[in-house]
Amino acid sequence: MHSFGAHPQINIFRRTVKNMKKKLTTVEFTGTAEQEVALRELIAQYKNVQGNLMPVLQGAQEIYGYLPIEVQKIIAEGLGVSLSEVYGVVSFYSQFALNPKGKVAIGVCLGTACYVKGSGAICDKVAELTGIKPGDISKSGIYSFEATRCIGACGLAPVMTVNGDVYGRITAKDVADILAKYDA
């Protein structure tokens, strides 16, 4: 007989909740009433459409700029799906952000090619220079930092992006000069 804590589905749930705690939004939610109205209208538009979660999440991110847990709860309730399903999609696809982007939005690819060629050291340098860890935004809102999955520029590995600009074949020594171009 299985004990309650050993059931595979319970363990998956516990890991999901633990991961959610790690990846929740790190800034205070400041959504407006107008944004919520727009979100609820979007949900109503897709309510009875098969495969509705992705377009609703994409639209919600356009409305808010990111997908904090407060927005995910509204989506889950409105579409009649579990919060863990919504969070699972949001945390799986790199196109979705759990935090707003900073004025200087930094991404460091940790895909296999980039990692093997030193992107871990680049991540460490970005964290040192900005004072934030991957997945965070600075309290001032100036810097946001994401450790990304493959961005499809493996031939330029290791790769860092800043506000959509791609910097390839860089080392940790290059990071300060790159960030200086975006003087916040």
Secondary structure as a PSIPRED ss2 file (coil, helix, strand):
# PSIPRED VFORMAT (PSIPRED V4.0)

   1 M C   1.000  0.000  0.000
   2 H C   1.000  0.000  0.000
   3 S C   1.000  0.000  0.000
   4 F H   0.000  1.000  0.000
   5 G H   0.000  1.000  0.000
   6 A H   0.000  1.000  0.000
   7 H C   1.000  0.000  0.000
   8 P H   0.000  1.000  0.000
   9 Q H   0.000  1.000  0.000
  10 I H   0.000  1.000  0.000
  11 N H   0.000  1.000  0.000
  12 I H   0.000  1.000  0.000
  13 F H   0.000  1.000  0.000
  14 R H   0.000  1.000  0.000
  15 R H   0.000  1.000  0.000
  16 T H   0.000  1.000  0.000
  17 V H   0.000  1.000  0.000
  18 K H   0.000  1.000  0.000
  19 N H   0.000  1.000  0.000
  20 M H   0.000  1.000  0.000
  21 K H   0.000  1.000  0.000
  22 K H   0.000  1.000  0.000
  23 K C   1.000  0.000  0.000
  24 L C   1.000  0.000  0.000
  25 T C   1.000  0.000  0.000
  26 T C   1.000  0.000  0.000
  27 V C   1.000  0.000  0.000
  28 E C   1.000  0.000  0.000
  29 F C   1.000  0.000  0.000
  30 T C   1.000  0.000  0.000
  31 G C   1.000  0.000  0.000
  32 T C   1.000  0.000  0.000
  33 A H   0.000  1.000  0.000
  34 E H   0.000  1.000  0.000
  35 Q H   0.000  1.000  0.000
  36 E H   0.000  1.000  0.000
  37 V H   0.000  1.000  0.000
  38 A H   0.000  1.000  0.000
  39 L H   0.000  1.000  0.000
  40 R H   0.000  1.000  0.000
  41 E H   0.000  1.000  0.000
  42 L H   0.000  1.000  0.000
  43 I H   0.000  1.000  0.000
  44 A H   0.000  1.000  0.000
  45 Q H   0.000  1.000  0.000
  46 Y H   0.000  1.000  0.000
  47 K C   1.000  0.000  0.000
  48 N C   1.000  0.000  0.000
  49 V C   1.000  0.000  0.000
  50 Q C   1.000  0.000  0.000
  51 G C   1.000  0.000  0.000
  52 N C   1.000  0.000  0.000
  53 L H   0.000  1.000  0.000
  54 M H   0.000  1.000  0.000
  55 P H   0.000  1.000  0.000
  56 V H   0.000  1.000  0.000
  57 L H   0.000  1.000  0.000
  58 Q H   0.000  1.000  0.000
  59 G H   0.000  1.000  0.000
  60 A H   0.000  1.000  0.000
  61 Q H   0.000  1.000  0.000
  62 E H   0.000  1.000  0.000
  63 I H   0.000  1.000  0.000
  64 Y H   0.000  1.000  0.000
  65 G C   1.000  0.000  0.000
  66 Y C   1.000  0.000  0.000
  67 L C   1.000  0.000  0.000
  68 P C   1.000  0.000  0.000
  69 I H   0.000  1.000  0.000
  70 E H   0.000  1.000  0.000
  71 V H   0.000  1.000  0.000
  72 Q H   0.000  1.000  0.000
  73 K H   0.000  1.000  0.000
  74 I H   0.000  1.000  0.000
  75 I H   0.000  1.000  0.000
  76 A H   0.000  1.000  0.000
  77 E H   0.000  1.000  0.000
  78 G H   0.000  1.000  0.000
  79 L H   0.000  1.000  0.000
  80 G C   1.000  0.000  0.000
  81 V C   1.000  0.000  0.000
  82 S C   1.000  0.000  0.000
  83 L H   0.000  1.000  0.000
  84 S H   0.000  1.000  0.000
  85 E H   0.000  1.000  0.000
  86 V H   0.000  1.000  0.000
  87 Y H   0.000  1.000  0.000
  88 G H   0.000  1.000  0.000
  89 V H   0.000  1.000  0.000
  90 V H   0.000  1.000  0.000
  91 S H   0.000  1.000  0.000
  92 F H   0.000  1.000  0.000
  93 Y C   1.000  0.000  0.000
  94 S C   1.000  0.000  0.000
  95 Q C   1.000  0.000  0.000
  96 F C   1.000  0.000  0.000
  97 A C   1.000  0.000  0.000
  98 L C   1.000  0.000  0.000
  99 N C   1.000  0.000  0.000
 100 P C   1.000  0.000  0.000
 101 K C   1.000  0.000  0.000
 102 G C   1.000  0.000  0.000
 103 K C   1.000  0.000  0.000
 104 V E   0.000  0.000  1.000
 105 A E   0.000  0.000  1.000
 106 I E   0.000  0.000  1.000
 107 G E   0.000  0.000  1.000
 108 V E   0.000  0.000  1.000
 109 C E   0.000  0.000  1.000
 110 L C   1.000  0.000  0.000
 111 G C   1.000  0.000  0.000
 112 T H   0.000  1.000  0.000
 113 A H   0.000  1.000  0.000
 114 C H   0.000  1.000  0.000
 115 Y H   0.000  1.000  0.000
 116 V H   0.000  1.000  0.000
 117 K C   1.000  0.000  0.000
 118 G C   1.000  0.000  0.000
 119 S H   0.000  1.000  0.000
 120 G H   0.000  1.000  0.000
 121 A H   0.000  1.000  0.000
 122 I H   0.000  1.000  0.000
 123 C H   0.000  1.000  0.000
 124 D H   0.000  1.000  0.000
 125 K H   0.000  1.000  0.000
 126 V H   0.000  1.000  0.000
 127 A H   0.000  1.000  0.000
 128 E H   0.000  1.000  0.000
 129 L H   0.000  1.000  0.000
 130 T H   0.000  1.000  0.000
 131 G C   1.000  0.000  0.000
 132 I C   1.000  0.000  0.000
 133 K C   1.000  0.000  0.000
 134 P C   1.000  0.000  0.000
 135 G C   1.000  0.000  0.000
 136 D E   0.000  0.000  1.000
 137 I E   0.000  0.000  1.000
 138 S C   1.000  0.000  0.000
 139 K C   1.000  0.000  0.000
 140 S C   1.000  0.000  0.000
 141 G C   1.000  0.000  0.000
 142 I C   1.000  0.000  0.000
 143 Y E   0.000  0.000  1.000
 144 S E   0.000  0.000  1.000
 145 F E   0.000  0.000  1.000
 146 E E   0.000  0.000  1.000
 147 A E   0.000  0.000  1.000
 148 T E   0.000  0.000  1.000
 149 R C   1.000  0.000  0.000
 150 C C   1.000  0.000  0.000
 151 I C   1.000  0.000  0.000
 152 G C   1.000  0.000  0.000
 153 A C   1.000  0.000  0.000
 154 C H   0.000  1.000  0.000
 155 G H   0.000  1.000  0.000
 156 L H   0.000  1.000  0.000
 157 A C   1.000  0.000  0.000
 158 P C   1.000  0.000  0.000
 159 V E   0.000  0.000  1.000
 160 M E   0.000  0.000  1.000
 161 T E   0.000  0.000  1.000
 162 V E   0.000  0.000  1.000
 163 N C   1.000  0.000  0.000
 164 G C   1.000  0.000  0.000
 165 D E   0.000  0.000  1.000
 166 V E   0.000  0.000  1.000
 167 Y E   0.000  0.000  1.000
 168 G E   0.000  0.000  1.000
 169 R C   1.000  0.000  0.000
 170 I C   1.000  0.000  0.000
 171 T C   1.000  0.000  0.000
 172 A H   0.000  1.000  0.000
 173 K H   0.000  1.000  0.000
 174 D H   0.000  1.000  0.000
 175 V H   0.000  1.000  0.000
 176 A H   0.000  1.000  0.000
 177 D H   0.000  1.000  0.000
 178 I H   0.000  1.000  0.000
 179 L H   0.000  1.000  0.000
 180 A H   0.000  1.000  0.000
 181 K C   1.000  0.000  0.000
 182 Y C   1.000  0.000  0.000
 183 D C   1.000  0.000  0.000
 184 A C   1.000  0.000  0.000
